[in-house]
Amino acid sequence: MTIATIITTEVKTHLAYLVLIAVGIVGFHYWNAEHTQRIIAEQTIKASQQTIQTLQQQIVATNAQAAQKVQVITKIVHDLGPAPTPAQVVAVVPQLTNAPLNARVAVDNPAQVSVDAVPFATLLVQAATDHVNLAACTSNLTAETAIVAQKDVQIVALKKKPSFLKRVEHGLEIFGAGALVTIILIH
């Protein structure tokens, strides 16, 4: 045996070991990256679920408070009856608004109610502003709901990425092609 034959045999043997070691390292790298991503995703999902649960509880509490306030207002209006007198209307105004309207039965026409002009105008401005803001909030809620639906669609699409084994298979194909080229070049 010549030294060249021994070196060639040793190189081929060691090259095979190096290829196996490289395949193991690449495989471990893919597995470790996938494992780390899965753990991070699970932690993110848990935190997100807790946030969602808290927000859902806030929504339920807010809706309950709003329903209770609307029920009080409805009862006040219902207690007035179908044909309330101006005196009855004047009596319930402080229950319906905190505005200092100074509501009173009109002196010149007992069928009408008089209020102070500036607080009444302020109340009307606030009511109009609230109406516009409510319409904007309703529109924004609709848009936000659509955004959430689209994000859910994106999540489903992202979950359809190739499986870990497919990605490893692709990596091994690339590595195998490189190893084959290296072996051919050595010969």
Summary of the structure (lengths in Angstrom):
residues: 187
radius of gyration: 37.8
end to end distance: 18.1
largest distance: 130.5
contacts: 393
relative contact order: 0.08
helix: 83%
strand: 2%
